[in-house]
Amino acid sequence: MKAILSKRFGEHRVYDVPVNEGEMPLLALDLESKTQLTVLMTNGLSDYRMNVPEALEGLEYNELYFCLPSYWEWEDRSNPKMNWVFEWIQRLADYVVKNESWFGHGHTMPCGAEMKPLSETMKQNHLFLSKPMLLENELAPINVNGKTIQFLAIVPIFSDEMDYKQGKGTFKLMQKFTNKGVTEKLDDFRSTVLKSRWNLRR
């Protein structure tokens, strides 16, 4: 994956991120999309063929990523406001492989059994997997060795957004994101895209 992405973006923009023994290898991509940002991505999850439903044939291979803003000092592993991205990208990659499961656009999961906020500044307590939004062009699917590799963004969402998605569906939640200018780029200052009260009849 590193060689493929280096060819797409340039070798100077793609580099390995240190991980602990036994963890999924990670890459960082230094990109620019209106502003500078960093993509933290799995490097090898696409070696695993996900057990997708028959209707989703062709979507068996994925890499997961977080899109980090330029104001994050994400390489400081001691900072709890930012280091949670390493824990969660590893947990998600480990889950799908060990459980012989699959991830796709629209999948959601709580942030642990207690559903605590991700950090002091990132108050969201669920994770939503999405096709690239901000990086739709940069992270378009890659065809290599006879398989198509998709990229799935990990997007933190609030409890009310999770409830809305469960009631209204992924498409409706994505519409809310679009209307409010929300993308996969992490934002410590983002608030919910929903009004304080909503119901399924809206």
C-alpha positions as CSV (number, residue, x, y, z in Angstrom):
1,M,0.0,0.0,0.0
2,K,2.8,2.4,0.8
3,A,4.3,2.0,-2.7
4,I,0.9,2.5,-4.3
5,L,0.1,5.6,-2.3
6,S,3.7,7.0,-2.9
7,K,3.1,6.7,-6.6
8,R,-0.2,8.6,-6.3
9,F,1.0,11.3,-3.9
10,G,4.8,11.3,-4.0
11,E,7.2,9.5,-1.8
12,H,7.8,12.6,0.3
13,R,4.2,12.6,1.4
14,V,3.8,9.0,2.6
15,Y,5.7,7.5,5.5
16,D,5.5,4.7,8.1
17,V,4.1,5.4,11.6
18,P,5.7,3.5,14.5
19,V,3.4,0.8,16.1
20,N,3.7,-1.8,18.8
21,E,4.7,-5.3,18.0
22,G,1.7,-7.3,16.7
23,E,-0.3,-4.2,15.7
24,M,-1.6,-3.3,12.3
25,P,1.1,-1.3,10.4
26,L,0.1,2.4,9.9
27,L,0.9,5.0,7.3
28,A,0.7,8.8,7.5
29,L,-0.1,10.8,4.4
30,D,0.7,14.6,4.3
31,L,-1.9,16.0,2.0
32,E,-3.5,19.4,1.1
33,S,-7.2,19.9,0.5
34,K,-7.8,23.6,0.9
35,T,-5.7,23.3,4.0
36,Q,-2.9,21.0,5.0
37,L,-3.9,17.8,6.8
38,T,-2.6,14.4,7.7
39,V,-4.2,11.0,7.0
40,L,-3.5,8.3,9.5
41,M,-4.2,5.0,7.6
42,T,-4.0,1.3,8.1
43,N,-1.4,-0.3,5.9
44,G,-2.4,-3.9,5.2
45,L,-6.0,-4.3,6.3
46,S,-6.7,-4.7,2.6
47,D,-4.7,-7.9,2.7
48,Y,-7.7,-9.4,4.5
49,R,-10.7,-10.3,2.3
50,M,-13.8,-9.1,4.3
51,N,-16.7,-11.4,4.4
52,V,-19.2,-9.0,2.8
53,P,-22.8,-9.9,1.9
54,E,-23.3,-11.1,-1.7
55,A,-25.0,-7.9,-2.6
56,L,-21.8,-6.0,-1.8
57,E,-19.4,-8.1,-3.9
58,G,-16.5,-5.9,-5.0
59,L,-16.2,-4.2,-1.7
60,E,-14.2,-6.9,0.1
61,Y,-11.0,-4.9,0.5
62,N,-10.6,-1.8,2.7
63,E,-8.2,0.4,4.4
64,L,-9.4,2.6,7.3
65,Y,-8.3,6.1,8.0
66,F,-8.6,9.2,10.2
67,C,-8.3,12.6,8.7
68,L,-6.3,14.8,11.1
69,P,-6.4,18.7,11.1
70,S,-3.2,20.7,10.7
71,Y,-3.5,22.1,14.3
72,W,-3.2,18.6,15.8
73,E,0.2,17.6,17.1
74,W,-0.8,14.1,16.6
75,E,2.7,12.6,16.9
76,D,2.7,13.4,20.6
77,R,1.5,10.0,21.8
78,S,1.3,11.2,25.4
79,N,-1.5,13.7,24.6
80,P,-4.9,12.2,25.4
81,K,-6.6,14.8,23.3
82,M,-5.1,13.2,20.2
83,N,-3.6,9.8,20.9
84,W,-7.0,8.0,21.0
85,V,-6.9,7.8,17.2
86,F,-4.1,5.2,17.4
87,E,-6.1,3.1,19.9
88,W,-9.3,3.2,17.8
89,I,-7.8,2.5,14.4
90,Q,-6.1,-0.5,15.8
91,R,-9.2,-1.7,17.6
92,L,-11.3,-1.5,14.5
93,A,-8.7,-3.2,12.3
94,D,-8.2,-6.0,14.9
95,Y,-12.0,-6.5,15.3
96,V,-12.8,-7.0,11.7
97,V,-9.9,-9.5,11.2
98,K,-10.3,-11.5,14.4
99,N,-14.1,-11.8,14.0
100,E,-13.9,-12.6,10.3
101,S,-16.4,-9.7,9.8
102,W,-16.6,-6.8,7.5
103,F,-16.9,-3.0,7.5
104,G,-18.7,-0.8,5.0
105,H,-20.1,2.6,4.4
106,G,-22.6,3.5,7.1
107,H,-21.4,1.1,9.8
108,T,-21.4,2.5,13.3
109,M,-20.1,1.4,16.7
110,P,-20.1,2.9,20.2
111,C,-16.9,4.1,21.8
112,G,-16.7,1.3,24.3
113,A,-19.4,-0.2,26.5
114,E,-19.7,3.0,28.5
115,M,-19.8,5.2,25.4
116,K,-17.6,7.9,26.9
117,P,-16.5,10.9,24.8
118,L,-13.3,10.2,22.9
119,S,-11.4,12.9,24.6
120,E,-11.7,16.1,26.6
121,T,-12.1,18.1,23.4
122,M,-13.7,15.4,21.1
123,K,-17.1,14.9,22.8
124,Q,-18.4,12.4,20.3
125,N,-19.0,8.9,21.6
126,H,-19.7,6.8,18.5
127,L,-17.7,6.1,15.4
128,F,-19.2,6.1,11.9
129,L,-17.5,4.6,8.8
130,S,-17.9,6.6,5.6
131,K,-16.8,6.7,2.1
132,P,-14.3,9.6,1.7
133,M,-16.0,13.0,1.6
134,L,-13.4,15.7,1.8
135,L,-10.9,13.3,0.2
136,E,-13.2,11.8,-2.3
137,N,-10.8,12.4,-5.2
138,E,-7.6,11.8,-3.3
139,L,-8.7,8.5,-1.8
140,A,-10.6,7.1,-4.8
141,P,-10.5,3.3,-4.9
142,I,-7.3,1.7,-6.1
143,N,-7.1,-1.3,-8.4
144,V,-4.2,-3.5,-7.7
145,N,-3.4,-7.2,-8.3
146,G,-6.9,-7.9,-9.5
147,K,-8.7,-6.4,-6.5
148,T,-10.2,-3.0,-5.8
149,I,-9.2,-1.4,-2.5
150,Q,-11.7,1.0,-1.0
151,F,-10.9,3.6,1.7
152,L,-13.2,4.1,4.7
153,A,-13.0,7.2,6.9
154,I,-13.6,6.9,10.6
155,V,-15.8,9.8,11.6
156,P,-16.7,10.5,15.3
157,I,-20.4,11.3,15.8
158,F,-22.6,12.3,18.7
159,S,-25.3,10.2,20.4
160,D,-28.1,12.1,18.8
161,E,-26.5,11.7,15.3
162,M,-26.2,8.0,16.0
163,D,-29.9,7.8,16.9
164,Y,-30.8,9.8,13.8
165,K,-28.9,7.5,11.6
166,Q,-30.5,4.5,13.2
167,G,-34.0,6.0,12.6
168,K,-33.5,7.8,9.3
169,G,-30.7,5.9,7.7
170,T,-27.2,6.6,6.5
171,F,-28.2,8.7,3.5
172,K,-30.2,11.2,5.6
173,L,-27.3,11.6,8.1
174,M,-24.9,12.2,5.2
175,Q,-27.2,14.9,3.9
176,K,-27.1,16.6,7.3
177,F,-23.3,16.4,7.2
178,T,-23.2,17.9,3.7
179,N,-25.6,20.7,4.7
180,K,-23.5,21.6,7.7
181,G,-20.1,21.2,6.0
182,V,-19.1,18.3,8.1
183,T,-16.5,15.9,6.5
184,E,-14.2,13.2,7.8
185,K,-11.7,15.8,8.9
186,L,-11.6,15.7,12.7
187,D,-12.8,18.9,14.4
188,D,-12.4,19.5,18.1
189,F,-14.9,22.3,17.9
190,R,-17.7,20.6,15.9
191,S,-21.2,20.4,17.4
192,T,-24.0,18.1,16.4
193,V,-25.6,18.6,13.0
194,L,-29.0,18.1,14.5
195,K,-31.2,20.5,16.4
196,S,-31.6,19.9,20.1
197,R,-34.8,18.0,19.4
198,W,-36.0,15.9,16.5
199,N,-38.3,13.2,15.7
200,L,-38.6,10.5,13.0
201,R,-41.5,12.3,11.3
202,R,-39.3,15.2,10.1
